[in-house]
Amino acid sequence: MKRKKIVIIGGGFAGLNLARKLAKADCEIILVDKQNHHMFQPLFYQVASARLEPSSISFPFRAIFRRRQNVEFRYATVERIRTADNVIETSMGEISYDELVIATGCRTNFFGNPDLEKHTMAMKSTQQTIHIRNTILTKFEKIMFVDNKQEQEELMNLVIVGAGPTGVELSGAFVEMKTKVLPKDYPHYDFSQLKIILLEGSPNTLNAMSEKSRMWSRRYLEKMGVEVRTSTVVSGYDGHKLELKSGEVIPTQTVIWAAGVQGNVIPGLEQAEMVRARYTVDRHSLVKGYNNIYAIGDISYMETEKYPQGHPQLANVAINQGRTLAHNFRAKWSGKSQQKFEYKDKGTMATVGKHKAVVELPNFKFQGYFAWMVWMALHLMLILSVRNKIAVFFNWAWRYITGDTSLRLILRDEVDRDVMRRND
């Protein structure tokens, strides 16, 4: 039997787990990604707030698959899929396939507002996360030498839009920086007027979690000093004034957009059914309308009895879809029956700050110090390499003991400087 050629587009949680599970199978695997590394996105906020270096949560694909002879990595951007020829067109040339798996994940959703896309900062890639860190630290350096009161006010308002886990965790991290780090770094400047403002369009923080977790997360944030505004919708931003739907204007030069995501759709699948920019798939992750194209992770939309509106766009869902599809490929090649994907919700969690977190397990919900310890232990376990686990643990331990980190480096290339000049 001819060796199957599996092409996987995207090396996020879904694509990476599929490739790793098939790494010893009798097939040829080509993993294509526009980044040369896998990113542990749940800890992006710690890079953005200068708590971790990006290398601590990034893993080069070539290092991951160094000992897997049947896995080949291509550093390229996929431009189009030619289904009639079983070929994908990339920035590095064409790649043929027998089976194609789309695991492109999602990107920030600006809801069709070009001004928000131009002037706010997203956090869906390593580069964007480093840009946030550079921008925030540069603003802190700049604010000490600004005499104009209007510009001072703009620099003193740090706004985060979206109170899901990312927004909540970022807000908690920045307010801890304000209270514990900035007074030591800038002993001759008063940062007490710095405002961390969290805006959310729904009535609650962590709106996808239980009422108890919503209540506790908001209570934690407000007690720490975050200005939380729910049922608040942003209508526009020009780099200096953030306009709300109510008509209110918030002066600010720093807005981080964490208010929504949409799928990274690839041109070429004209027969595919789409739901909210996600490919509709059956219970085996096969894209409807095709017999050799699959979609897994955030880009896939699968309806089940438990999830009639599709699965949540979570790392655990993506990981399990990747593993299930790997099992089904092996079963198909050996003539065995395939299994339908069924997601078992093992729980959700979010951290707000030191000793402050909320955890929801299937039969148990809790918050506080123990929840914070569980959150740290689980995220440490999910990091890929032993070296990175040690690096992250050391940084966390050092920060726990001293209340500080030594990672506040401003590293900008020319493109980043150009962006900064435009924003200034």
C-alpha positions as CSV (number, residue, x, y, z in Angstrom):
1,M,0.0,0.0,0.0
2,K,1.3,3.4,-1.0
3,R,2.5,5.6,1.9
4,K,-0.1,8.3,2.5
5,K,1.1,11.9,2.3
6,I,-0.6,14.0,5.1
7,V,-0.2,17.8,4.9
8,I,-1.1,19.7,8.0
9,I,-1.6,23.5,7.8
10,G,-1.0,25.1,11.1
11,G,1.1,24.0,14.1
12,G,-1.1,25.1,17.0
13,F,-2.4,22.8,19.6
14,A,-4.5,20.8,17.1
15,G,-2.0,20.5,14.3
16,L,1.0,19.8,16.6
17,N,-0.8,17.0,18.5
18,L,-1.9,15.4,15.2
19,A,1.6,15.5,13.8
20,R,3.1,14.1,17.1
21,K,0.6,11.3,17.2
22,L,1.3,10.3,13.6
23,A,5.1,10.8,13.9
24,K,5.7,7.0,14.2
25,A,3.0,5.9,11.7
26,D,3.8,4.6,8.2
27,C,3.0,7.9,6.4
28,E,4.7,11.0,5.2
29,I,3.8,14.2,7.1
30,I,4.4,17.8,6.0
31,L,3.6,20.4,8.6
32,V,3.2,24.0,7.1
33,D,3.2,27.1,9.3
34,K,3.9,30.8,8.8
35,Q,5.8,30.7,12.1
36,N,8.8,28.4,12.7
37,H,7.6,27.6,16.2
38,H,4.7,26.4,18.3
39,M,3.4,29.0,20.8
40,F,1.9,28.3,24.2
41,Q,-0.8,30.9,23.9
42,P,-2.3,30.6,27.4
43,L,0.9,32.3,28.7
44,F,1.1,35.1,26.1
45,Y,-0.2,37.6,28.7
46,Q,2.9,36.9,30.8
47,V,5.2,37.8,27.9
48,A,3.2,40.9,27.2
49,S,3.5,42.0,30.9
50,A,7.2,41.3,31.0
51,R,7.0,38.2,33.3
52,L,8.3,35.7,30.9
53,E,10.6,35.7,27.9
54,P,9.0,34.5,24.6
55,S,11.6,31.7,24.3
56,S,10.2,30.2,27.5
57,I,6.9,29.4,25.9
58,S,7.9,28.9,22.2
59,F,9.1,25.7,20.7
60,P,10.8,25.4,17.2
61,F,9.1,22.9,15.0
62,R,12.4,21.5,13.7
63,A,13.6,20.8,17.3
64,I,10.3,19.1,18.2
65,F,10.5,16.7,15.2
66,R,14.2,16.4,15.0
67,R,14.1,12.6,15.6
68,R,11.0,12.0,13.4
69,Q,12.2,11.0,10.0
70,N,8.7,11.0,8.5
71,V,7.8,14.6,9.6
72,E,9.0,17.5,7.4
73,F,8.4,21.1,8.3
74,R,7.9,23.9,5.8
75,Y,8.2,27.5,6.9
76,A,5.7,29.1,4.5
77,T,2.3,30.9,4.2
78,V,-0.5,29.0,2.6
79,E,-2.1,31.1,-0.1
80,R,-4.7,28.8,-1.7
81,I,-5.9,25.2,-1.9
82,R,-6.5,23.6,-5.3
83,T,-8.8,20.8,-4.4
84,A,-9.1,19.5,-8.0
85,D,-5.3,18.8,-8.0
86,N,-4.9,17.9,-4.3
87,V,-2.3,20.8,-4.1
88,I,-1.8,23.7,-1.8
89,E,-0.1,26.9,-3.0
90,T,2.3,28.4,-0.6
91,S,4.9,31.3,-0.5
92,M,7.5,28.6,-0.9
93,G,6.0,26.7,-3.8
94,E,3.3,24.0,-4.3
95,I,2.8,21.0,-2.0
96,S,0.7,18.0,-3.1
97,Y,-1.3,15.9,-0.6
98,D,-3.3,12.7,-0.2
99,E,-5.0,14.0,3.0
100,L,-5.2,17.6,3.9
101,V,-5.7,18.8,7.5
102,I,-6.6,22.5,8.1
103,A,-5.6,23.6,11.6
104,T,-5.0,27.3,11.0
105,G,-6.7,28.4,14.3
106,C,-8.1,31.9,14.6
107,R,-7.1,35.5,14.5
108,T,-8.3,38.6,16.2
109,N,-11.8,39.8,15.2
110,F,-12.1,43.6,14.9
111,F,-15.7,43.2,13.7
112,G,-15.1,45.0,10.4
113,N,-13.8,48.2,12.0
114,P,-10.5,49.2,10.2
115,D,-9.7,51.9,12.7
116,L,-9.7,49.4,15.6
117,E,-7.5,47.1,13.5
118,K,-5.1,49.8,12.7
119,H,-4.7,51.5,16.1
120,T,-5.2,48.8,18.7
121,M,-2.9,45.9,19.6
122,A,-3.8,42.3,19.2
123,M,-2.2,39.3,21.0
124,K,-2.4,36.2,18.8
125,S,1.3,35.7,17.9
126,T,4.7,35.9,19.5
127,Q,5.5,39.1,17.5
128,Q,2.3,40.8,18.6
129,T,2.9,39.9,22.2
130,I,6.4,41.3,22.1
131,H,5.1,44.4,20.5
132,I,2.7,44.9,23.4
133,R,5.5,44.6,25.9
134,N,7.7,47.0,23.9
135,T,4.8,49.5,23.6
136,I,3.9,49.4,27.3
137,L,7.4,49.7,28.5
138,T,8.2,52.6,26.1
139,K,5.1,54.5,27.3
140,F,6.4,54.2,30.9
141,E,9.7,55.7,29.8
142,K,8.0,58.4,27.8
143,I,5.5,59.5,30.5
144,M,8.1,61.0,32.8
145,F,9.1,63.6,30.3
146,V,5.7,64.7,29.0
147,D,4.5,68.2,30.1
148,N,1.3,68.3,28.1
149,K,-1.6,67.4,30.4
150,Q,-3.8,65.9,27.6
151,E,-0.9,63.6,26.6
152,Q,-0.2,62.7,30.2
153,E,-3.8,61.6,30.6
154,E,-3.6,59.5,27.4
155,L,-0.4,57.8,28.6
156,M,-1.9,57.2,32.1
157,N,-4.9,55.2,30.7
158,L,-4.1,51.6,29.7
159,V,-7.3,50.1,28.2
160,I,-8.0,46.4,27.6
161,V,-11.1,45.5,25.6
162,G,-12.6,42.1,26.2
163,A,-13.0,40.5,29.7
164,G,-12.6,36.9,28.7
165,P,-9.6,34.9,30.2
166,T,-7.1,36.9,28.2
167,G,-8.4,40.3,29.2
168,V,-8.8,39.4,32.8
169,E,-5.3,37.9,33.1
170,L,-3.8,40.9,31.3
171,S,-5.6,43.3,33.6
172,G,-4.4,41.5,36.7
173,A,-0.8,41.4,35.5
174,F,-0.6,45.1,34.6
175,V,-2.2,46.2,37.9
176,E,0.4,44.1,39.8
177,M,3.1,45.7,37.7
178,K,1.7,49.1,38.6
179,T,1.7,48.4,42.4
180,K,4.8,46.2,42.8
181,V,7.2,46.9,40.0
182,L,6.9,50.5,38.7
183,P,7.5,52.2,42.2
184,K,10.8,50.4,42.3
185,D,11.8,51.0,38.7
186,Y,10.7,54.7,38.8
187,P,11.2,55.8,42.4
188,H,11.1,59.5,41.4
189,Y,7.8,59.3,39.5
190,D,4.3,58.7,40.9
191,F,2.4,56.0,38.9
192,S,-0.5,56.0,41.3
193,Q,-2.6,57.8,38.7
194,L,-2.1,55.0,36.1
195,K,-5.4,53.5,35.3
196,I,-5.9,49.9,34.1
197,I,-9.4,50.0,32.4
198,L,-11.1,46.7,31.4
199,L,-14.0,47.1,29.0
200,E,-16.5,44.3,28.3
201,G,-19.6,44.3,26.0
202,S,-21.4,41.6,28.0
203,P,-22.8,42.1,31.5
204,N,-20.0,40.1,33.1
205,T,-16.3,39.3,33.2
206,L,-15.5,35.7,32.2
207,N,-19.0,35.6,30.6
208,A,-18.5,31.9,29.4
209,M,-18.0,30.7,33.0
210,S,-20.4,30.2,35.9
211,E,-22.1,33.0,37.8
212,K,-19.8,32.3,40.8
213,S,-16.6,32.6,38.7
214,R,-17.9,35.8,37.1
215,M,-18.6,37.3,40.5
216,W,-15.2,36.3,42.0
217,S,-13.2,37.4,39.0
218,R,-14.8,40.9,39.0
219,R,-14.4,41.1,42.8
220,Y,-10.7,40.3,42.6
221,L,-10.1,42.8,39.8
222,E,-11.8,45.7,41.4
223,K,-10.2,44.9,44.8
224,M,-6.8,45.0,43.0
225,G,-7.6,48.4,41.5
226,V,-8.7,47.6,37.9
227,E,-11.5,49.8,36.6
228,V,-14.0,47.2,35.3
229,R,-16.8,48.4,32.9
230,T,-19.2,45.8,31.7
231,S,-22.1,46.3,29.1
232,T,-19.7,48.7,27.4
233,V,-19.2,48.6,23.7
234,V,-16.4,50.3,21.8
235,S,-17.4,52.1,18.6
236,G,-14.1,53.6,17.4
237,Y,-10.5,54.6,18.1
238,D,-8.0,56.9,16.4
239,G,-4.9,56.3,18.5
240,H,-5.7,58.9,21.0
241,K,-9.4,58.8,21.8
242,L,-11.4,55.6,22.4
243,E,-15.0,56.2,21.6
244,L,-17.7,54.2,23.4
245,K,-21.2,53.4,22.0
246,S,-22.6,55.5,24.8
247,G,-20.9,58.6,23.5
248,E,-18.2,58.6,26.2
249,V,-14.6,59.2,25.1
250,I,-11.6,57.7,27.0
251,P,-8.3,59.4,26.2
252,T,-5.6,56.8,25.8
253,Q,-2.6,55.9,23.6
254,T,-2.6,52.2,24.6
255,V,-5.5,49.8,23.8
256,I,-5.1,46.1,23.7
257,W,-7.9,44.3,21.8
258,A,-9.0,41.0,23.3
259,A,-12.6,41.1,22.4
260,G,-13.1,38.3,19.9
261,V,-11.6,35.9,17.4
262,Q,-12.5,34.6,13.9
263,G,-11.2,31.7,11.9
264,N,-8.1,31.8,9.6
265,V,-9.9,30.7,6.5
266,I,-7.9,29.7,3.4
267,P,-9.1,30.5,-0.2
268,G,-10.1,27.5,-2.4
269,L,-12.7,25.5,-0.5
270,E,-15.7,26.8,-2.4
271,Q,-17.9,23.8,-1.5
272,A,-17.3,24.1,2.2
273,E,-20.1,25.1,4.5
274,M,-19.1,28.0,6.9
275,V,-20.5,28.9,10.3
276,R,-19.0,32.1,11.9
277,A,-15.8,31.8,9.7
278,R,-15.3,28.2,10.7
279,Y,-15.4,25.1,8.4
280,T,-18.4,22.8,9.1
281,V,-17.1,19.3,9.7
282,D,-18.7,15.9,10.6
283,R,-18.0,13.9,13.7
284,H,-14.7,12.6,12.1
285,S,-13.5,16.2,11.4
286,L,-14.1,15.8,7.6
287,V,-15.0,19.1,6.0
288,K,-18.5,18.7,4.5
289,G,-18.3,18.7,0.7
290,Y,-14.9,16.9,0.5
291,N,-13.6,13.4,1.1
292,N,-9.9,14.1,1.9
293,I,-9.9,17.5,3.6
294,Y,-10.2,17.8,7.4
295,A,-10.4,20.7,9.8
296,I,-9.6,20.6,13.5
297,G,-9.2,23.1,16.3
298,D,-10.6,26.6,16.4
299,I,-11.1,26.7,12.6
300,S,-13.6,23.7,12.7
301,Y,-17.3,23.8,13.6
302,M,-18.7,20.5,14.7
303,E,-22.2,20.1,16.1
304,T,-22.9,17.4,18.6
305,E,-25.7,16.6,21.1
306,K,-23.6,18.1,23.9
307,Y,-22.5,21.1,21.7
308,P,-25.4,22.0,19.3
309,Q,-23.8,25.4,18.7
310,G,-20.3,24.0,18.0
311,H,-17.4,23.3,20.4
312,P,-15.8,26.2,22.3
313,Q,-12.6,27.5,20.9
314,L,-10.3,26.1,23.6
315,A,-6.9,24.5,23.7
316,N,-8.3,21.2,25.2
317,V,-10.8,20.8,22.3
318,A,-8.0,21.4,19.7
319,I,-5.7,18.9,21.4
320,N,-8.3,16.2,21.6
321,Q,-9.5,16.7,18.0
322,G,-5.9,16.3,16.9
323,R,-5.4,13.1,18.8
324,T,-8.8,11.7,17.7
325,L,-8.0,12.4,14.0
326,A,-4.6,10.7,14.3
327,H,-6.4,7.6,15.7
328,N,-8.9,7.7,12.9
329,F,-6.2,8.0,10.2
330,R,-4.5,4.9,11.6
331,A,-7.8,3.0,11.8
332,K,-8.7,4.0,8.2
333,W,-5.4,2.8,6.8
334,S,-5.7,-0.6,8.6
335,G,-9.4,-1.1,7.8
336,K,-10.7,-0.7,11.3
337,S,-13.6,1.4,12.4
338,Q,-13.1,5.1,13.2
339,Q,-14.4,6.8,16.3
340,K,-16.6,9.8,16.5
341,F,-15.2,12.8,18.2
342,E,-16.8,13.5,21.6
343,Y,-15.3,16.2,23.8
344,K,-15.2,15.6,27.5
345,D,-15.1,18.9,29.3
346,K,-12.4,18.6,32.0
347,G,-13.0,22.2,33.2
348,T,-11.9,25.8,32.6
349,M,-9.9,28.2,34.7
350,A,-8.5,31.7,34.7
351,T,-6.0,33.5,37.0
352,V,-6.4,37.1,38.1
353,G,-3.3,37.7,40.2
354,K,-1.2,36.3,43.0
355,H,-3.3,33.9,45.0
356,K,-6.3,34.8,42.9
357,A,-7.8,32.4,40.4
358,V,-11.1,30.7,39.5
359,V,-11.3,27.0,38.6
360,E,-14.4,25.1,37.3
361,L,-14.1,21.3,37.2
362,P,-17.1,19.2,36.0
363,N,-18.4,18.6,39.6
364,F,-16.5,21.2,41.6
365,K,-15.9,25.0,41.5
366,F,-13.5,26.9,43.7
367,Q,-11.4,30.0,43.8
368,G,-8.6,31.7,45.7
369,Y,-5.2,30.4,46.7
370,F,-5.8,26.7,45.9
371,A,-7.3,27.6,42.5
372,W,-4.2,29.7,41.8
373,M,-1.9,26.8,42.6
374,V,-4.0,24.4,40.5
375,W,-3.8,26.9,37.6
376,M,0.0,27.2,37.8
377,A,0.5,23.4,38.2
378,L,-1.6,22.6,35.1
379,H,-0.1,25.2,32.9
380,L,3.4,24.1,33.9
381,M,2.5,20.5,33.0
382,L,1.2,21.5,29.6
383,I,4.5,23.2,28.5
384,L,6.3,21.0,26.1
385,S,10.0,20.7,27.0
386,V,11.6,20.0,30.3
387,R,14.0,23.0,29.7
388,N,11.1,25.3,29.3
389,K,9.2,23.9,32.3
390,I,12.3,24.7,34.4
391,A,12.7,28.2,33.0
392,V,9.1,29.1,33.6
393,F,9.1,27.5,37.1
394,F,12.3,29.5,38.0
395,N,10.8,32.7,36.8
396,W,7.6,32.1,38.7
397,A,9.4,31.1,41.9
398,W,11.7,34.2,41.7
399,R,8.8,36.5,41.2
400,Y,6.9,34.8,44.1
401,I,9.8,35.4,46.4
402,T,10.9,38.9,45.3
403,G,7.7,40.2,43.7
404,D,9.8,41.3,40.7
405,T,11.2,40.1,37.4
406,S,14.3,41.2,35.5
407,L,12.7,40.8,32.0
408,R,11.7,44.3,31.2
409,L,13.7,44.7,28.0
410,I,12.6,47.0,25.2
411,L,13.6,45.2,22.0
412,R,12.3,46.8,18.8
413,D,13.2,46.2,15.2
414,E,12.8,48.9,12.5
415,V,9.2,47.8,11.7
416,D,8.2,48.1,15.3
417,R,9.8,51.5,15.5
418,D,7.8,52.6,12.5
419,V,4.6,51.4,14.2
420,M,5.6,53.3,17.3
421,R,6.3,56.5,15.4
422,R,2.8,56.2,13.7
423,N,1.1,55.7,17.1
424,D,3.0,58.6,18.6
